[in-house]
Amino acid sequence: MKKLTPFHLAIPVHNIEEARKFYGFLLTCSEGRSSDSWIDYNFFGHQLVVHLDKDIKPKSFNYVDGKNIPVPHFGIVLEWQDWELIKEKLEKSNMDFIVKPYVRFKGEVGEQATMFILDPSGNALEFKAFRNMDQLFAN
């Protein structure tokens, strides 16, 4: 697979300090440039920018695997062992999962572990890992 280049994503948050605690401390994303109304983060090698927005709209959901999946959402594909570490960290912090950690397509092409959480502003994040990373785009 060709080496992936970092993406840039800007998301709304209703409170900068809550975002700092969640992304900076809980997820341990290093902070880059910032102001009173935005913060740059290194989100697993990608540029995530949180912008203050007091009028965040509610999410919609799509039914997948018998679960309500939030739309929109974003996240990261991790190595399996790194996914396990994040899962343990979130469980220890008593995170309320909107989709609890589970394995999809077990024993099949595209076997993947996944879980969904919300940040303090209601932005949905998915953390996933593929048993075989070469199957990321397999069908």
N, C-alpha and C positions, 0 to 999 in steps of 0.2 A: 504494500500500500504506500502511496506517495505520502511524504511527510506533510502533516496538516499544518497550516498556518493559523496563528491566533485569530479568534473572532473578537469583535467589539460589540458589546451589548449595553444599552442604557435602559434602566428600569426606574419606575417611580417608587418612591418611599414616602411615607407620611411623617417620619421622624428620623432625622439624621443620626442621632445618638443611638436609637434602637438598632438602626442599620449597622452602625459601627460595632455594637456589641455582638450582633448576629454574624455578620460577615468577617469582621476583624478578629473577634475573640472566639466565638463558638466554632466557626469554620476555619479559623486561622489563615484567612486570606490576607496577604500583606497589603498595606495601604500605600497608595502612591500620592499623587497630587490631590488636593481637596480645597474646599471653601466652606462657607456656612450653608451652602445649598446643594453641594454634590461631593462625592468621594470616588476616586478611582481605586479599584482593587485588582490584584492579581488573582483571578479566579482560576486556579489550576492551569496557569500559563496563558490565560485569556484575559482580555481587558473588560471588566465589568464596571460600569459607572452607575452609581445610585444617585438619582436626582430628587430633590425635595418636591413633592406634589401632594397637596392636601386634598385633591379631588380625585383620588384613585377610584376607578370603576370596578364593580364586582366582576368576578370571573364566570365563565360558562363551563359546562362539563360535557364530556363525551364518554359514552359507556364502552369500556374496553376490558376484556377478560373478567367481566362481572364486576368491574370497579368503576366508579365515577372518576375519570381523569380530568384534571383542570386544564382548561384551554383559555389563554395561552399558558405555556410553561417553558422553562429552560432548564438546563442542567449540564452534567458532565458525565462522560463515559470514562470510568476508571478501570485500572487493573483489578482483578477479582479480590486480591488481598487488601488493596486500598479501599475498595467498596466495603469490605468487612470492617475495617478500622473506622470508617466514617459511620457506618451503621451502629457500631458499639458506642462511639462517642455520642451520637444523637440519642441512643437509648439511655445512656447514663445521664444525659442532661434532661431526661423526661420529656423529650420532644413529642408533640402530638403529631403522629404521622397521618396524613390524609389518605395515603395508601401505604399500609405497613409493608416492610421488606418481604419480598417473596421472589421466587425463581419462575420465570416464564419459559415455555418451550423446553422444559427439562428433558434432557437426553436427545433433543432434536437440533437441527441446524438453527443457529441463532439463539441457543440457550443463553439467557441473560438474567441477572439479578437486578431488581429495581425497587425503588421506594420513592415516595413523594412527601414533601414537607412544604409548609408555608413559612416565608420570612415574616417578621413582625408587621409588615405592611400588606400581607396577603399575596405576595408574589409567590407563585408555585415553582418549586425546584424539584427536578428529578435527578436522582443519582442512580447510575446503572453501570453494570459491568458485564462483559461478554465472557463466557467460558473460553471461547476462541476469538480473540480480537479480530482475526481475519474475516470473521463472519458478520462484522458490523453492518455491511450493506447487502448481505446475502438475502435471497428471497426463497 
